[in-house]
């Protein structure tokens, strides 16, 4: 399955790239090692919280995706 969102590189030991589709509220995460997941029901505010200076991307991802429906791509 192809990723249809623009992926942005992130500085994290957990993930290498993230992307977001505001119209569908879907966030795509490419993890180090190559696994890619699509998470559903992610708000724009949740996605934007990944880019707050001083906050660990990995820890924030864990908080955001907890309990969310996902699909491995």
C-alpha positions as a LaTeX table, in Angstrom:
\begin{tabular}{lrrr}
\hline
Residue & $x$ (\AA) & $y$ (\AA) & $z$ (\AA) \\
\hline
Unk1 & 0.00 & 0.00 & 0.00 \\
Unk2 & 1.43 & 3.39 & $-0.99$ \\
Unk3 & 1.71 & 6.32 & 1.38 \\
Unk4 & $-0.30$ & 9.25 & 0.00 \\
Unk5 & 0.88 & 11.98 & 2.36 \\
Unk6 & 3.99 & 14.13 & 2.41 \\
Unk7 & 6.40 & 12.61 & 4.92 \\
Unk8 & 8.53 & 14.93 & 7.02 \\
Unk9 & 11.80 & 13.74 & 8.56 \\
Unk10 & 11.90 & 13.93 & 12.36 \\
Unk11 & 14.75 & 13.79 & 14.85 \\
Unk12 & 13.88 & 10.75 & 16.91 \\
Unk13 & 15.35 & 7.42 & 17.93 \\
Unk14 & 11.87 & 5.92 & 17.37 \\
Unk15 & 10.64 & 7.26 & 14.02 \\
Unk16 & 12.34 & 8.60 & 10.92 \\
Unk17 & 9.38 & 10.31 & 9.17 \\
Unk18 & 5.81 & 11.39 & 9.91 \\
Unk19 & 2.98 & 12.69 & 7.76 \\
Unk20 & $-0.59$ & 13.84 & 8.30 \\
Unk21 & $-3.77$ & 14.10 & 6.25 \\
Unk22 & $-6.03$ & 16.63 & 7.92 \\
Unk23 & $-9.06$ & 15.74 & 5.75 \\
Unk24 & $-9.05$ & 12.12 & 6.94 \\
Unk25 & $-7.36$ & 12.66 & 10.34 \\
Unk26 & $-4.78$ & 9.99 & 9.49 \\
Unk27 & $-1.16$ & 10.12 & 10.59 \\
Unk28 & 1.53 & 8.03 & 8.92 \\
Unk29 & 4.67 & 7.09 & 10.84 \\
Unk30 & 7.77 & 5.47 & 9.36 \\
Unk31 & 9.76 & 3.83 & 12.12 \\
Unk32 & 13.49 & 3.17 & 12.08 \\
Unk33 & 13.83 & $-0.30$ & 10.63 \\
Unk34 & 11.32 & 0.43 & 7.88 \\
Unk35 & 7.94 & $-0.44$ & 9.38 \\
Unk36 & 5.25 & 2.06 & 8.37 \\
Unk37 & 1.95 & 2.49 & 10.22 \\
Unk38 & $-1.12$ & 4.59 & 9.57 \\
Unk39 & $-3.02$ & 5.78 & 12.66 \\
Unk40 & $-6.65$ & 6.93 & 12.52 \\
Unk41 & $-8.55$ & 9.57 & 14.46 \\
Unk42 & $-5.55$ & 11.84 & 15.03 \\
Unk43 & $-6.37$ & 15.51 & 15.53 \\
Unk44 & $-4.32$ & 18.29 & 13.93 \\
Unk45 & $-3.37$ & 19.47 & 17.43 \\
Unk46 & $-2.06$ & 16.00 & 18.30 \\
Unk47 & 0.01 & 15.88 & 15.12 \\
Unk48 & 1.33 & 19.41 & 15.65 \\
Unk49 & 2.41 & 18.45 & 19.19 \\
Unk50 & 5.17 & 16.33 & 17.63 \\
Unk51 & 6.95 & 19.52 & 16.61 \\
Unk52 & 7.00 & 21.37 & 19.93 \\
Unk53 & 10.59 & 22.21 & 20.82 \\
Unk54 & 11.91 & 20.33 & 23.82 \\
Unk55 & 9.41 & 17.47 & 23.62 \\
Unk56 & 10.63 & 14.01 & 22.67 \\
Unk57 & 9.03 & 12.90 & 19.39 \\
Unk58 & 9.11 & 9.27 & 20.51 \\
Unk59 & 7.39 & 9.93 & 23.84 \\
Unk60 & 4.82 & 12.18 & 22.19 \\
Unk61 & 4.10 & 9.55 & 19.52 \\
Unk62 & 3.50 & 6.96 & 22.23 \\
Unk63 & 1.01 & 9.29 & 23.92 \\
Unk64 & $-0.80$ & 10.18 & 20.68 \\
Unk65 & $-1.20$ & 6.64 & 19.32 \\
Unk66 & $-2.24$ & 4.97 & 22.58 \\
Unk67 & $-5.63$ & 3.37 & 21.98 \\
Unk68 & $-5.85$ & 4.55 & 18.35 \\
Unk69 & $-6.86$ & 2.28 & 15.49 \\
Unk70 & $-3.99$ & 1.60 & 13.12 \\
Unk71 & $-3.01$ & $-0.24$ & 9.97 \\
Unk72 & 0.45 & $-1.56$ & 9.11 \\
Unk73 & 1.33 & $-0.48$ & 5.58 \\
\hline
\end{tabular}
